[in-house]
Amino acid sequence: MKRLHVSFGAKDLEKSVRFYSTLFGTEPSVRREGYAKWMLDDPRVNFVVESLSGEIGFSHAGIQVEDQEELEPIFDRLKQAEAPYLPEGVTTCCYHKSEKSWTADPDGVRWEAFFTMHQMEEFGSGPELQKLDLSADDAAACGCSAPRTEAKKDEASKPLSVCC
């Protein structure tokens, strides 16, 4: 089974946690420094607000799978989407150990597909772009850690941040 993932950067995390807790009718299921996550079943979504990336507003969307076997078909579709593709692999990100890959839609909206293995104590960071088999432009255009540099595959001007 899959779950939609949505991430927002918050200027004032405490105000955002109060707002979304009221909106969703429940407190966050995960709460850490600069980070809150609601794993909701109605609607079925992994909703995150965080203040550690420096972004404010919508950050990215994603598809979270509950079984690792569901991940490869999604990765295959990301590769076929005629968009940048960033296979991040296993990483620590947003207090979780996950396997993930990233892409960006034609308008620069970042999407990740991921399977979460377990929670971690550290926030984590994005991939080391120099170790990836992608150009820096392609990697920056689809998801983690480095600011966008004259991306050729999309013209979005929003800088990209650490992953979530």
C-alpha positions as CSV (number, residue, x, y, z in Angstrom):
1,M,0.0,0.0,0.0
2,K,1.2,3.5,-0.8
3,R,0.8,6.8,1.0
4,L,1.1,10.3,-0.3
5,H,4.0,12.3,1.2
6,V,3.8,16.2,1.4
7,S,6.5,18.4,3.0
8,F,6.2,22.1,4.0
9,G,8.9,24.3,5.3
10,A,7.7,26.4,8.3
11,K,8.8,29.8,9.4
12,D,7.4,29.2,12.9
13,L,7.3,25.5,13.6
14,E,5.3,25.8,16.8
15,K,2.5,27.8,15.2
16,S,2.5,25.3,12.3
17,V,2.3,22.3,14.6
18,R,-0.7,23.9,16.5
19,F,-2.4,24.7,13.2
20,Y,-1.9,21.3,11.6
21,S,-2.7,19.4,14.8
22,T,-6.0,21.3,14.9
23,L,-6.7,20.8,11.2
24,F,-6.0,17.0,11.3
25,G,-7.6,16.5,14.8
26,T,-4.4,14.9,16.2
27,E,-0.9,15.6,17.4
28,P,2.1,14.7,15.3
29,S,3.2,11.0,15.4
30,V,6.9,12.1,15.2
31,R,8.2,15.2,16.9
32,R,11.9,16.2,16.8
33,E,13.9,19.5,16.9
34,G,12.7,21.5,13.9
35,Y,10.5,18.7,12.6
36,A,7.0,17.3,13.0
37,K,5.2,14.5,11.0
38,W,1.7,13.2,10.9
39,M,1.1,9.7,9.6
40,L,-2.6,10.0,8.8
41,D,-5.0,7.4,7.6
42,D,-7.8,9.7,6.7
43,P,-6.6,11.2,4.3
44,R,-3.8,8.6,3.8
45,V,-0.8,11.0,3.9
46,N,2.6,11.4,5.5
47,F,2.5,15.1,6.2
48,V,5.7,16.9,7.3
49,V,6.5,20.5,8.5
50,E,10.0,21.3,9.3
51,S,12.2,24.4,9.9
52,L,15.7,22.9,9.3
53,S,15.9,23.4,5.5
54,G,15.4,27.1,5.6
55,E,12.5,26.8,3.1
56,I,9.1,28.2,3.7
57,G,5.9,26.8,2.1
58,F,5.6,23.8,-0.1
59,S,8.8,21.9,-0.3
60,H,8.2,18.6,-2.2
61,A,5.8,15.7,-2.6
62,G,6.4,12.0,-2.6
63,I,5.1,8.5,-2.7
64,Q,5.9,6.4,0.4
65,V,5.6,2.6,0.1
66,E,5.0,0.2,3.0
67,D,6.8,-2.7,1.4
68,Q,10.3,-2.4,-0.1
69,E,9.1,-4.6,-3.1
70,E,6.8,-1.8,-4.1
71,L,9.7,0.6,-4.6
72,E,11.4,-0.7,-7.8
73,P,8.3,-0.3,-10.0
74,I,7.9,3.3,-8.9
75,F,11.7,3.9,-9.5
76,D,11.2,2.4,-13.0
77,R,8.3,4.9,-13.7
78,L,10.4,7.8,-12.4
79,K,13.2,6.8,-14.9
80,Q,10.7,6.6,-17.7
81,A,9.1,10.1,-17.0
82,E,11.4,12.1,-19.3
83,A,12.6,14.1,-16.3
84,P,15.8,14.3,-14.2
85,Y,16.3,11.2,-12.0
86,L,18.4,11.1,-8.9
87,P,18.8,7.6,-7.3
88,E,19.8,8.5,-3.7
89,G,19.8,4.9,-2.4
90,V,19.8,4.3,1.4
91,T,20.2,7.5,3.3
92,T,19.4,9.1,6.7
93,C,17.0,11.9,6.1
94,C,14.5,13.7,8.3
95,Y,15.1,11.4,11.3
96,H,14.6,8.2,9.2
97,K,16.7,5.7,7.4
98,S,15.2,5.3,4.0
99,E,15.8,4.1,0.5
100,K,14.8,6.8,-2.0
101,S,15.0,8.4,-5.5
102,W,14.1,11.8,-6.6
103,T,12.7,13.5,-9.8
104,A,11.1,16.8,-10.7
105,D,8.0,17.5,-12.8
106,P,8.2,19.8,-15.9
107,D,7.5,22.8,-13.6
108,G,10.2,21.9,-11.1
109,V,8.0,20.4,-8.4
110,R,10.2,17.9,-6.6
111,W,9.0,14.3,-6.0
112,E,10.6,11.5,-4.1
113,A,9.7,7.8,-3.9
114,F,10.8,6.1,-0.7
115,F,10.7,3.2,1.7
116,T,11.4,4.0,5.4
117,M,13.3,1.3,7.3
118,H,13.4,2.9,10.8
119,Q,13.6,6.1,12.8
120,M,17.0,7.7,13.5
121,E,18.1,10.2,16.1
122,E,19.8,12.5,13.6
123,F,18.1,14.7,10.9
124,G,20.4,13.5,8.2
125,S,21.3,15.2,4.9
126,G,21.0,14.9,1.2
127,P,23.3,12.9,-1.1
128,E,26.9,13.8,-1.9
129,L,26.4,15.0,-5.5
130,Q,30.0,14.5,-6.5
131,K,29.5,10.7,-5.9
132,L,26.4,10.4,-8.1
133,D,26.4,9.4,-11.7
134,L,24.5,12.5,-12.7
135,S,25.5,16.0,-13.7
136,A,25.2,18.5,-10.9
137,D,22.5,20.3,-12.9
138,D,20.4,17.1,-13.1
139,A,20.9,16.3,-9.5
140,A,20.1,19.8,-8.3
141,A,17.0,19.8,-10.5
142,C,15.4,16.9,-8.7
143,G,15.9,17.0,-5.1
144,C,18.5,17.2,-2.5
145,S,21.2,19.1,-0.7
146,A,22.6,21.5,-3.3
147,P,21.2,24.8,-4.6
148,R,20.0,24.7,-8.2
149,T,22.6,25.7,-10.7
150,E,21.3,26.8,-14.1
151,A,19.3,23.6,-14.4
152,K,18.7,22.6,-18.0
153,K,15.8,20.2,-17.6
154,D,13.5,22.6,-15.8
155,E,13.5,26.4,-15.3
156,A,12.1,26.5,-11.8
157,S,13.9,29.1,-9.7
158,K,13.2,27.7,-6.3
159,P,16.4,26.5,-4.6
160,L,16.4,22.9,-3.6
161,S,17.2,21.8,0.0
162,V,18.1,18.9,2.1
163,C,15.7,16.0,1.7
164,C,12.7,15.0,3.8
